[in-house]
Amino acid sequence: MARRRYLVAYDIRDDRRLRSIASCMDGYGTRIQYSVFICDLSDRERVMMRGDVEHLMKMSEDSVMIIDVGAAGDSSRFLFLGHHEKLPSSDAVIV
């Protein structure tokens, strides 16, 4: 099954929900900035991640953005200026 790379960014209004969502996202991907993760996911994992995040967030206050940036391991779509965290390799991650 092909994995896709997703950029996930969020703006969570409550500190407790923010910590919960950050902890949840740690299980799905690699943090590259404070509220930004890169996740290499199968279709099933993407659905699971979305469900987990929707369960934790407050829809009327919080915002989560999930962007499909292409095939897992394809870092050609990213341009960093200045210091940045290394993007994950295309190897599978067992959580």
C-alpha positions in Angstrom: 0.0 0.0 0.0 1.4 3.4 -1.0 2.0 5.9 1.7 1.4 9.6 1.2 3.2 12.5 2.9 1.0 15.0 4.8 1.7 18.4 6.3 -0.4 18.9 9.4 -0.6 22.3 11.1 -2.9 23.3 13.9 -4.1 26.3 15.9 -5.7 25.1 19.2 -7.2 27.7 21.5 -7.0 25.8 24.8 -3.7 24.7 26.4 -5.0 21.3 27.5 -6.4 20.5 24.1 -3.2 21.7 22.5 -1.1 19.3 24.6 -3.5 16.5 23.8 -3.4 17.1 20.0 0.4 17.5 20.1 0.7 14.2 21.9 -1.6 12.5 19.4 0.3 13.9 16.5 3.6 12.6 17.9 2.1 9.1 17.3 1.6 9.8 13.6 4.5 11.9 12.5 7.5 14.1 13.0 7.3 17.6 14.5 9.1 20.1 12.2 7.8 23.3 13.9 5.9 24.0 17.0 2.5 23.2 15.6 3.5 21.6 12.3 4.0 17.9 11.7 5.1 15.8 8.7 3.3 12.4 8.5 3.9 9.6 6.1 0.6 7.7 6.2 -1.4 5.0 4.5 -5.1 5.8 3.7 -6.2 3.9 6.8 -3.7 5.7 9.1 -4.8 9.1 7.6 -8.5 8.3 8.5 -7.4 7.1 12.0 -5.4 10.3 12.5 -8.2 12.5 11.4 -10.7 10.7 13.7 -8.3 11.0 16.7 -7.8 14.7 16.1 -11.4 15.5 15.5 -12.2 13.7 18.8 -9.7 15.9 20.7 -10.4 19.3 19.1 -13.3 21.7 19.6 -14.7 22.3 16.2 -16.1 25.8 17.0 -12.7 27.1 18.2 -9.8 25.1 16.9 -8.3 24.7 13.4 -6.4 21.8 11.9 -5.1 21.8 8.4 -4.0 18.5 6.6 -2.2 19.0 3.3 -1.3 16.1 1.0 2.1 16.9 -0.4 2.7 13.8 -2.4 4.4 10.5 -2.2 6.0 9.6 1.2 9.7 10.4 1.2 9.4 13.1 -1.5 11.0 16.1 0.1 11.4 18.1 -3.1 8.2 20.1 -2.3 9.8 21.6 0.8 12.0 24.7 0.8 13.4 25.7 4.2 15.1 29.0 5.0 17.3 29.0 8.1 17.5 26.3 10.7 15.0 23.4 10.4 14.4 19.9 11.6 15.4 17.1 9.3 12.4 15.7 7.4 11.8 12.0 8.0 13.0 9.4 5.6 10.6 7.3 3.7 11.1 4.3 6.0 8.1 3.0 7.7 7.6 4.0 11.3 6.2 1.5 13.8 4.2 3.3 16.5 
